[in-house]
Amino acid sequence: MEVIQVTIEQKKFMDYTGTSHLWSKIKNELANKAGTITAGSGIEVTGTTAAPTVAIKLSAKAGNALSLETGSGEQGLYVNVPAGDTYTITKSTSDTNFAAVYNLTKNGTNQGASIEIPKDMVVSSGTVETKTTSGDWGAAGTYIKLTLANATNDTLYIPVDSLIEYVTSGSQSGDMVVIDVNASTHQVTATITDGTITKAKLASAVQTSLTNADSALQASDIGEGSTNGTISVNNADVAVHGLGTAAYASTTDFDAAGDATAVYQAIIALTTSEIDAAIAAANTQS
């Protein structure tokens, strides 16, 4: 016989009285929570403690552009900024009593006081001028002229002659280098006099080359020797190698052209007796 086991779970239920008591406790707790909402700076809490309403307070001070927009789909705080206002800074072109005048403008109208830049003691220009005669602003000379950017455009003249150290030339005509100083423009120029630069003023390499040239033979150092077969070098005879006496013999010491052939023909034509007689004659002369 099969035995079936059944587990029975014990359940607890709240009756009507218990449920009513629980609901009362929940409402009291909610009421106490709502009562703890307090208003901070700019915040307003209205309504009952059980159903408070929290809102942002709007200041009623004049000029406040903040408002509450309640239109459909646009609810919330809203600041109305006027459209079309343009603010710029402009410079006045008509006021000549100041170096510059600036104005803040709103929609083309000046707002508040102008910003004025004074002219006094501001230099607008400067030049160098030379006076040849004395006048109302000083003696003759060189001046720096400054024009001030004030209402009357005053001018200042500062003499500079005493600030310039004038120089004069210490050279004279014929010097190797002649220095000239222009009295009007104070321009300094230097000129080398022709034929005055010495060897000592040249670069060392050039001096060496000239020294070697000085020691070399010149055309005037070479001439005819005092004896035949020589040349003269610095007044001393120098023999010319390979030059024999024939080089300086007289033309009369040589047979005329064709004489040797004639003598040869005459010799071979001699008889034995004639040759013997010629030899005997030569021996007699010697």
PEKA-V349257 format. One record per pair of residues at least 4 apart in sequence whose ideal C-beta (glycine too) atoms are under 8 Angstrom apart, sorted by the first residue. I is the first residue (numbers start at 0). J is the second residue. Records with the same first field share a line. If there is no record, write none. Layout:
# PEKA-V349257
I = J, J
This chain:
# PEKA-V349257
13 = 17, 18, 21
14 = 18
15 = 19
16 = 20
17 = 21
18 = 22
19 = 23
20 = 24
21 = 25
22 = 26
23 = 27
24 = 28
25 = 29
26 = 30
27 = 31
28 = 32
29 = 33, 49
30 = 34, 48, 49
31 = 35
33 = 48, 49, 50, 51
34 = 48, 49
36 = 44, 51, 53
37 = 44
38 = 42, 43, 44, 53
41 = 55, 56
42 = 53, 54, 55, 56
43 = 53, 54, 55, 56
44 = 51, 52, 53, 54
45 = 51, 52, 54
46 = 50, 51, 52
47 = 51
55 = 76
57 = 63, 65, 66, 67
58 = 63, 65
59 = 63
64 = 78, 79, 80
65 = 76, 77, 78
66 = 76, 77, 78, 79
67 = 74, 75, 76, 77
68 = 73, 74, 75, 76, 77
69 = 73, 74
70 = 74
73 = 77
83 = 106
84 = 105, 106
85 = 105, 106, 107
86 = 103, 104, 105, 110
87 = 103, 104
88 = 101, 102, 103, 104
89 = 101, 102, 104
90 = 99, 100, 101
91 = 99, 100, 101, 102, 113
94 = 100, 115
95 = 150
96 = 118, 150
97 = 115, 116, 117, 118
98 = 116, 117, 118, 121, 148
99 = 115, 116
100 = 113, 114, 115, 116
101 = 113, 114, 116
102 = 109, 110, 113, 114
103 = 109, 110, 111
104 = 108, 109, 110
105 = 110
109 = 113
117 = 121
118 = 147, 148, 149, 150
119 = 147, 149
120 = 147, 149
121 = 147, 148, 149
122 = 145, 146, 147, 148
123 = 146, 147, 148, 152
124 = 145, 146
125 = 143, 144, 145, 146
126 = 143, 144
127 = 141, 142, 143, 144, 159
128 = 141, 142, 143, 144, 156
129 = 140, 141, 142
130 = 134, 137, 138, 139, 140, 141, 142
131 = 139
132 = 139
133 = 137, 138, 139
136 = 142, 154, 156
137 = 142, 156, 158
138 = 158
140 = 158, 159, 160
141 = 158, 159, 160, 163
142 = 156, 157, 158, 159
143 = 156, 157, 159
144 = 154, 155, 156
145 = 154, 155, 156, 157
146 = 152, 153, 154
147 = 152, 153, 154, 155
148 = 152
149 = 153
159 = 163
163 = 185
165 = 185
166 = 180, 187
167 = 180
168 = 177, 178, 179, 180
169 = 178
170 = 174, 176, 177, 178
171 = 177
172 = 177, 192
173 = 192, 195
174 = 192, 195
175 = 191, 192, 195, 196, 197, 200
176 = 189, 190, 191, 192
177 = 189, 190, 191, 192
178 = 187, 188, 189
179 = 187, 188, 189, 190
180 = 185, 186, 187
181 = 185, 186, 187, 188
191 = 195, 196
196 = 200, 201
197 = 201
198 = 206, 209
199 = 206
201 = 205, 206, 209
202 = 206
203 = 207
204 = 208
205 = 209
206 = 210
207 = 211
208 = 212
209 = 213
210 = 214
211 = 215
216 = 220, 221, 232, 233
220 = 232, 233
221 = 230, 231, 232
222 = 230, 231
223 = 230, 231
224 = 228, 229, 230, 231, 236, 237
225 = 229, 231, 236
226 = 236
227 = 244, 246, 247
228 = 238, 239, 242, 243, 244, 246, 247
229 = 236, 237, 238, 239
230 = 236, 237, 239
231 = 235, 236, 237
232 = 237
238 = 242
242 = 246, 247
244 = 248
248 = 252, 253
254 = 258, 259
257 = 261
258 = 262
259 = 263
260 = 264
261 = 265
262 = 266
263 = 267
264 = 268
265 = 269
269 = 273, 274, 277
270 = 274
271 = 275
272 = 276
273 = 277
274 = 278
275 = 279
276 = 280
277 = 281
278 = 282
279 = 283
280 = 284
281 = 285
